[in-house]
Amino acid sequence: MAALLPRGKRLGLGGLSQAPLASPPMSIARVGIVGSGIMGSGIAETAAVSGFEVVLRSRSQSTADATLAAMEKSLNRQVEKGKKTEEERDQALARVTGTSELDALAGCDLVIESVVEDLDVKKALFADLDRITGDDAILATNTSTLPVIEMAMQTGRPDKVCGIHFFNPAPVMSLVEVVRPLTASDETIAAARQFAEACGKTPVEVKDQAGFIVNALLFPYLNNAVRLFEQGVASVADIDSAMKGGCGFPMGPFALLDLVGLDTSLAILDALYDEFKDPNYAAMPLLRRMVTAQQLGRKSGQGFLDYRK
């Protein structure tokens, strides 16, 4: 699909140390986002601010509209802080369309799903996206842990499926993990990397294995923080203070667990343990019990810290 790109750019493959391609470079102008949660809305805002047309699909029109209203508030705060002009805000908002219809993604060059971290749900979604979108469209997942190959093989275009993993909050965090399943073509990975760069991010390429880079290193640390607390070594507050003061981390492990969500954290640890059977990935019993009690962190108002005040 030959399309003009934001800011006059075309997502070609120049500058990458790869063999010449037989087909023309891929172009991405319209981006579909499936999921209007924290990550989906953050990716949508990032893409719109970067000049891409965005179709944001939510399960209902009311939640899609609410997400657009929240995006406007976010951009208004940036205007108030002098980080963006009113014109830049208005242009970004004008690029975004909210919808509850999956078929509205038909004209997108790239679709990124950011729905619940449930493999069966994602596999069914990829089968639907394969049916709806054009043959040249790239289909990507924002999963932080699940195997991308499982989603790719639900489509008739496994060469055009990859992971594009943004970090929370997507408009602020600079890193994007570009995940290459066994089936992905060089063209697809190059286009994904250049999309991330066009969004002002730093892409790193990683092979398709549970946890990729960041979560494979991060979650044993978070899990072991829960272990220390469960063993009575120190309090939640003191462990958080120790890691901020001793290691220079911007927040302690418990504040980070609450931000990520204890349910999401448990799902990541379970996926890591299922793949590697490493005891460091075996979720601590306290974490599992807190999820059962719906003490999920910031999203529920209570986790290791209390947010109900």
SELOMI-339410 format. One record per residue: residue in one letter; x, y, z of N, C-alpha, C in turn. Coordinates in steps of 0.05 Angstrom, whole numbers. Layout:
<drenpas>
 aa   n_c1   n_c2   n_c3  ca_c1  ca_c2  ca_c3   c_c1   c_c2   c_c3
  a      X      Y      Z      X      Y      Z      X      Y      Z
...
</drenpas>
This chain:
<drenpas>
 aa   n_c1   n_c2   n_c3  ca_c1  ca_c2  ca_c3   c_c1   c_c2   c_c3
  m     17    -24      0      0      0      0     18     25      0
  a     18     39    -22     35     62    -24     20     86    -11
  a     32     97     10     18    118     25     39    138     34
  l     31    163     36     49    183     47     51    179     77
  l     75    184     87     80    179    115     81    205    130
  p     76    204    157     77    228    173    104    243    169
  r    101    270    169    125    287    167    141    281    142
  g    128    271    121    141    267     95    160    243     95
  k    158    226    115    177    203    116    164    178    104
  r    180    161     93    172    135     83    187    114     98
  l    173     93    107    186     73    123    200     53    104
  g    222     62     92    237     44     76    258     29     93
  l    275     14     80    294     -3     94    323      7     91
  g    326     31     81    353     42     77    368     44    103
  g    393     39    103    410     43    127    412     18    144
  l    396     -3    138    398    -27    153    417    -46    138
  s    434    -60    153    454    -78    141    441   -105    134
  q    425   -105    112    412   -129    103    415   -131     73
  a    410   -155     63    412   -159     34    390   -143     21
  p    393   -135     -5    373   -120    -19    347   -136    -20
  l    325   -122    -19    299   -135    -19    288   -136    -47
  a    273   -158    -52    261   -161    -79    236   -143    -81
  s    222   -139    -59    197   -123    -60    202    -95    -50
  p    184    -76    -57    188    -48    -48    186    -46    -18
  p    198    -25     -6    196    -21     23    167    -18     32
  m    161    -27     56    134    -24     67    129      5     75
  s    104     13     73     96     40     81     74     38    102
  i     77     54    123     57     55    144     47     83    148
  a     22     87    144     10    114    148    -13    112    167
  r    -29     91    166    -52     88    184    -48     64    202
  v    -51     70    228    -45     50    249    -71     43    264
  g    -77     18    266    -99      9    282    -89      0    310
  i   -104      7    330    -98     -2    357   -123    -17    368
  v   -119    -41    377   -142    -57    388   -138    -58    418
  g   -156    -46    433   -154    -45    462   -151    -16    471
  s   -168     -8    490   -168     20    498   -160     23    528
  g   -145      3    538   -135      5    565   -112     24    567
  i    -97     23    588    -74     41    592    -54     39    570
  m    -47     15    562    -27     12    541    -39     19    513
  g    -63     10    507    -74     16    481    -78     46    476
  s    -88     59    497    -92     88    494    -65    103    492
  g    -45     93    508    -19    106    507     -6    103    480
  i     -8     79    468      4     75    441    -11     92    420
  a    -37     93    423    -53    110    404    -44    139    406
  e    -41    149    430    -32    177    433     -4    181    421
  t     13    162    426     41    164    416     41    165    386
  a     26    147    373     25    146    344     12    172    332
  a     -9    181    344    -23    205    334     -5    230    336
  v      9    233    359     27    255    362     50    254    342
  s     57    230    334     79    226    315     71    230    286
  g     45    235    282     36    241    254     22    219    240
  f     17    196    253      2    174    241    -28    178    245
  e    -43    170    225    -72    167    228    -76    142    246
  v    -95    145    264    -99    123    284   -129    116    285
  v   -134     90    284   -161     79    289   -159     63    315
  l   -173     73    335   -172     60    362   -198     45    365
  r   -195     18    368   -219      1    371   -222     -8    399
  s   -245     -3    411   -252    -12    438   -276    -30    436
  r   -282    -43    458   -305    -62    458   -332    -48    455
  s   -333    -23    463   -358     -7    460   -352     21    451
  q   -371     34    439   -366     61    430   -363     80    454
  s   -377     74    476   -374     91    499   -346     90    511
  t   -334     67    512   -306     65    522   -287     78    503
  a   -292     75    477   -275     88    457   -276    119    460
  d   -301    129    464   -304    158    468   -290    167    494
  a   -293    151    515   -280    158    540   -250    159    537
  t   -239    140    521   -210    139    517   -201    164    502
  l   -216    173    482   -209    197    467   -210    221    485
  a   -230    222    504   -232    245    522   -208    245    541
  a   -199    221    550   -176    220    567   -151    228    552
  m   -149    221    527   -126    229    510   -125    260    508
  e   -149    272    504   -150    301    502   -140    314    528
  k   -148    303    551   -138    313    576   -108    311    579
  s    -97    288    570    -69    284    571    -54    304    554
  l    -64    309    530    -51    329    513    -55    357    523
  n    -78    363    536    -82    389    548    -61    394    569
  r    -55    374    585    -34    378    606     -7    384    594
  q     -2    371    571     24    377    558     25    405    547
  v      2    415    537      1    443    528      5    462    552
  e     -7    455    574     -5    473    598     24    474    608
  k     39    452    604     67    450    613     86    461    592
  g     75    469    569     92    480    548    106    459    531
  k     98    434    534    111    412    518    100    410    490
  k     75    420    486     62    420    460     47    445    457
  t     43    453    431     26    476    425     -3    467    423
  e    -21    486    424    -49    480    419    -53    469    391
  e    -38    479    372    -41    468    345    -33    439    343
  e    -10    432    356     -1    404    356    -21    386    370
  r    -33    396    392    -54    380    405    -78    375    387
  d    -87    396    374   -111    394    357   -105    376    333
  q    -82    378    322    -75    361    299    -73    331    307
  a    -62    326    331    -60    298    340    -88    287    345
  l   -106    302    358   -133    292    363   -148    288    338
  a   -143    304    318   -158    301    292   -149    276    277
  r   -126    265    284   -117    241    270   -129    215    282
  v   -143    217    305   -152    193    318   -182    189    315
  t   -190    165    308   -218    157    306   -223    135    326
  g   -244    137    342   -251    116    361   -274    100    350
  t   -274     74    354   -295     57    343   -298     32    359
  s   -321     20    357   -325     -7    369   -325    -29    348
  e   -322    -21    323   -324    -40    301   -296    -50    293
  l   -292    -76    294   -266    -87    286   -261    -83    256
  d   -283    -83    240   -280    -79    211   -269    -52    204
  a   -270    -32    223   -260     -6    217   -229     -6    214
  l   -217    -28    220   -188    -31    218   -179    -40    190
  a   -199    -44    172   -193    -56    146   -172    -40    130
  g   -172    -14    132   -153      2    116   -127      8    130
  c   -121     -4    152    -96      1    167    -72    -13    154
  d    -50      0    155    -25    -12    145    -11    -28    167
  l    -16    -21    192     -5    -35    215    -27    -36    237
  v    -32    -59    248    -50    -62    271    -35    -73    294
  i    -37    -59    317    -24    -68    342    -46    -76    362
  e    -46   -101    371    -66   -108    391    -54   -104    419
  s    -70    -94    437    -63    -90    464    -86    -97    482
  v    -95   -122    480   -118   -132    495   -107   -148    519
  v   -125   -161    533   -118   -176    557    -96   -197    550
  e    -78   -202    570    -56   -221    566    -67   -249    569
  d    -83   -257    550    -94   -284    549    -89   -295    521
  l    -74   -316    519    -65   -326    493    -89   -334    475
  d   -109   -347    486   -132   -355    470   -147   -331    458
  v   -149   -310    475   -163   -286    465   -147   -273    442
  k   -121   -272    446   -104   -260    425   -104   -276    400
  k   -103   -303    402   -103   -320    378   -129   -316    362
  a   -151   -315    376   -177   -310    362   -177   -283    348
  l   -166   -263    362   -165   -236    351   -147   -235    326
  f   -125   -249    326   -107   -248    302   -120   -262    279
  a   -136   -283    284   -150   -296    262   -170   -276    249
  d   -184   -260    266   -203   -240    256   -188   -218    241
  l   -166   -209    252   -151   -187    239   -140   -196    212
  d   -132   -221    210   -122   -232    185   -144   -231    163
  r   -169   -236    172   -192   -236    153   -199   -208    145
  i   -197   -189    164   -207   -162    159   -187   -144    144
  t   -162   -146    150   -142   -127    139   -132   -135    112
  g   -120   -116     98   -108   -121     72    -85   -140     74
  d    -78   -152     51    -57   -172     51    -30   -161     59
  d    -25   -136     54      1   -124     60      4   -113     88
  a    -18   -113    103    -18   -102    130     -1   -118    149
  i     14   -105    166     29   -118    187     12   -120    212
  l     11   -144    224     -4   -148    249     16   -152    271
  a     13   -137    293     32   -137    315     18   -140    341
  t     32   -151    361     22   -154    388     39   -137    407
  n     26   -126    427     40   -111    448     45   -129    472
  t     42   -155    469     46   -173    491     74   -169    504
  s     75   -172    530    100   -169    544    114   -196    549
  t    100   -218    544    110   -244    551    102   -267    533
  l     77   -266    522     66   -289    509     80   -294    482
  p     80   -319    472     94   -326    448     81   -315    423
  v     96   -298    409     85   -285    385     79   -305    363
  i     95   -327    361     91   -347    340     63   -359    342
  e     52   -362    366     25   -373    369      4   -356    356
  m      8   -330    356    -10   -312    343     -6   -311    313
  a     20   -311    306     27   -311    277     14   -334    262
  m     14   -357    275      4   -381    261    -26   -383    260
  q    -40   -363    271    -69   -362    267    -76   -347    242
  t    -56   -337    228    -60   -320    204    -49   -334    179
  g    -57   -323    156    -46   -333    131    -22   -317    123
  r    -12   -300    141     11   -282    135     31   -283    158
  p     40   -305    167     59   -306    190     84   -290    186
  d     91   -285    161    115   -269    155    111   -240    162
  k     85   -231    165     79   -203    170     69   -199    198
  v     76   -217    216     68   -215    244     93   -213    262
  c     92   -194    281    114   -191    300    104   -179    326
  g    122   -176    344    115   -162    369    126   -134    368
  i    110   -115    377    118    -87    381    110    -79    409
  h    128    -83    428    122    -81    456    130    -54    467
  f    110    -37    471    115    -11    484    114    -15    515
  f    125      5    529    126      4    558    108     26    570
  n     99     21    594     79     39    606     94     61    623
  p     87     86    619     67     97    600     80    101    573
  a     65     92    553     76     92    526     85    120    515
  p     70    141    521     79    167    511    106    177    523
  v    113    165    546    137    175    561    161    156    557
  m    156    130    560    178    110    560    191    108    532
  s    217    108    531    231    110    506    236     83    492
  l    233     61    506    240     35    495    216     21    481
  v    222      8    459    203    -11    446    218    -36    440
  e    208    -59    449    220    -85    441    206    -95    416
  v    222    -98    395    211   -109    370    217   -139    370
  v    197   -155    371    200   -184    375    197   -199    349
  r    218   -215    343    219   -230    317    212   -259    322
  p    188   -268    315    182   -296    315    197   -310    292
  l    198   -336    292    212   -351    272    203   -345    244
  t    177   -338    241    165   -334    215    167   -306    203
  a    175   -286    219    175   -259    210    196   -253    189
  s    188   -237    169    207   -230    148    225   -206    157
  d    247   -203    143    265   -180    149    250   -154    144
  e    233   -154    123    218   -130    116    199   -122    139
  t    186   -141    151    167   -136    173    182   -124    197
  i    204   -136    204    219   -127    227    231    -99    222
  a    241    -94    198    251    -68    192    230    -47    193
  a    206    -53    182    184    -34    183    175    -29    212
  a    175    -50    229    167    -46    257    187    -28    271
  r    213    -33    266    234    -17    278    231     13    270
  q    226     17    245    224     44    235    199     58    244
  f    177     43    248    153     54    260    159     64    288
  a    173     47    304    181     55    331    198     80    331
  e    217     81    312    234    105    310    218    130    303
  a    199    127    285    182    149    277    165    159    300
  c    160    142    320    146    150    344    165    161    365
  g    190    165    358    210    176    376    220    157    397
  k    218    131    391    226    110    410    253     98    401
  t    265     84    420    289     68    414    282     39    413
  p    282     27    388    275     -1    386    299    -19    391
  v    293    -42    404    313    -63    407    300    -88    396
  e    316   -104    381    305   -128    369    311   -152    388
  v    291   -169    391    295   -192    409    280   -216    397
  k    291   -240    402    277   -263    392    253   -270    409
  d    236   -286    398    210   -292    410    213   -313    431
  q    219   -304    456    218   -322    479    206   -307    502
  a    195   -322    521    179   -309    542    195   -288    557
  g    183   -265    561    195   -243    576    212   -225    560
  f    221   -234    535    238   -218    518    263   -209    534
  i    269   -184    535    292   -175    550    284   -164    577
  v    268   -144    577    262   -129    602    248   -146    623
  n    226   -159    616    211   -174    636    226   -199    645
  a    243   -211    627    259   -234    636    278   -227    658
  l    288   -202    657    306   -193    678    292   -180    702
  l    270   -167    696    256   -151    717    240   -168    736
  f    226   -188    726    206   -201    743    218   -220    764
  p    241   -232    759    254   -246    782    260   -227    805
  y    269   -203    798    274   -182    819    249   -175    834
  l    227   -171    820    202   -164    833    192   -187    850
  n    194   -211    839    185   -235    854    201   -239    879
  n    227   -234    878    244   -237    901    239   -216    922
  a    230   -192    913    222   -172    932    198   -181    949
  v    179   -194    935    156   -206    950    166   -227    969
  r    185   -243    960    196   -264    977    208   -253   1003
  l    224   -231   1001    236   -218   1024    214   -209   1043
  f    193   -196   1032    172   -186   1049    157   -209   1063
  e    151   -230   1047    137   -253   1058    153   -267   1080
  q    179   -266   1077    197   -279   1098    201   -261   1122
  g    190   -237   1121    193   -218   1143    219   -204   1145
  v    234   -204   1123    261   -191   1124    259   -161   1128
  a    239   -149   1115    235   -120   1117    207   -113   1108
  s    198    -89   1114    171    -80   1107    171    -72   1077
  v    146    -69   1067    143    -60   1039    157    -33   1036
  a    151    -14   1055    162     13   1052    193     12   1053
  d    204     -4   1071    233     -5   1073    247    -18   1049
  i    234    -38   1038    246    -51   1014    245    -31    991
  d    223    -17    988    221      3    967    242     25    971
  s    245     34    996    265     56   1001    293     46    996
  a    299     21   1003    325     10    999    333      9    970
  m    314      0    953    321     -2    924    323     25    911
  k    307     44    920    310     72    909    336     85    919
  g    341     83    945    365     96    955    391     81    949
  g    390     54    948    414     39    944    421     34    915
  c    401     33    898    406     27    870    398     50    851
  g    387     71    862    380     93    846    355     89    828
  f    339     69    835    315     63    819    294     85    824
  p    279     93    803    259    114    807    236    106    825
  m    230     81    827    210     71    846    218     43    856
  g    208     36    879    215     10    891    199    -12    877
  p    205    -37    884    192    -60    870    162    -62    876
  f    154    -55    900    125    -57    906    109    -35    893
  a    120    -11    892    106     10    877    104      3    847
  l    125    -10    837    125    -18    809    105    -41    804
  l    104    -61    822     84    -82    820     56    -71    819
  d     51    -52    837     24    -40    838     18    -24    812
  l     38    -12    801     34      3    776     28    -16    753
  v     44    -37    750     40    -57    729     13    -71    733
  g      5    -76    758    -19    -91    764    -10   -119    773
  l    -20   -127    797    -11   -153    807    -22   -176    790
  d    -45   -173    778    -55   -194    760    -38   -197    735
  t    -30   -174    724    -12   -175    701     15   -186    709
  s     25   -178    732     51   -188    741     50   -219    746
  l     29   -228    757     26   -257    761     25   -272    735
  a     10   -261    715      8   -274    689     36   -275    676
  i     52   -254    679     79   -254    667     96   -275    680
  l     96   -276    706    112   -296    721    103   -324    713
  d     77   -329    711     68   -356    704     77   -363    676
  a     77   -344    657     86   -350    630    116   -355    629
  l    131   -340    645    160   -345    646    166   -372    658
  y    151   -379    679    156   -405    692    148   -428    674
  d    126   -425    659    117   -446    641    138   -451    620
  e    152   -431    611    171   -434    589    198   -445    599
  f    207   -434    622    235   -440    630    237   -458    655
  k    215   -461    670    215   -477    695    238   -469    714
  d    245   -443    714    265   -432    732    251   -424    758
  p    261   -433    781    248   -426    807    246   -396    812
  n    264   -380    800    261   -351    803    236   -340    791
  y    224   -355    773    199   -346    760    174   -358    773
  a    177   -375    793    154   -386    807    142   -365    825
  a    118   -356    819    106   -333    833    103   -340    863
  m    109   -321    880    106   -324    909     77   -328    916
  p     71   -345    935     43   -350    943     28   -324    951
  l     41   -306    964     27   -281    972     17   -266    948
  l     33   -265    927     24   -251    902     -1   -264    891
  r     -1   -290    890    -24   -304    879    -49   -300    897
  r    -46   -299    923    -68   -295    941    -79   -267    939
  m    -62   -247    935    -71   -220    932    -87   -217    906
  v    -79   -230    885    -95   -229    860   -122   -242    864
  t   -123   -264    878   -148   -277    884   -167   -259    900
  a   -155   -243    918   -170   -224    934   -176   -198    919
  q   -169   -196    893   -173   -173    877   -159   -148    887
  q   -137   -152    901   -119   -130    909    -98   -128    888
  l   -104   -113    867    -89   -113    842    -70    -90    839
  g    -69    -72    859    -51    -49    856    -67    -24    850
  r    -56     -6    835    -68     20    830    -96     17    817
  k    -99     -3    799   -124     -5    784   -147    -12    802
  s   -142    -26    825   -164    -33    843   -165    -15    868
  g   -145      2    871   -143     20    894   -127      9    917
  q   -120    -17    916   -104    -29    937    -87    -51    926
  g    -62    -51    934    -44    -73    927    -24    -75    951
  f      1    -74    945     20    -73    967     19    -46    982
  l     10    -26    967      5      1    979    -24      7    976
  d    -34     26    991    -62     34    992    -66     60    976
  y    -83     59    955    -88     82    938   -116     93    942
  r   -130     86    963   -158     94    967   -161    120    982
  k   -139    132    990   -140    157   1005   -147    180    987
</drenpas>
